[in-house]
């Protein structure tokens, strides 16, 4: 794909992201202070058996994410 990191996510554990958000107008995925774009809406909303894959993956990688 053409998606690129346009703003890096801090690498220190104390600075790990606590949230993420998607803007479908700008096709930008915000992960804490990081930004990735362009992310097509179809990629962000992709589902397998009702599981939104990108959102689920991100939830497990947040500072206080799922499974922690």
Secondary structure, 3 states (H helix, E strand, C coil): CCCEEEECCCCCHHHCCCCEEEECCCCEEEECCEEEECCCHHHHCCEECCEEHHHHHHHCCCCCCCCC
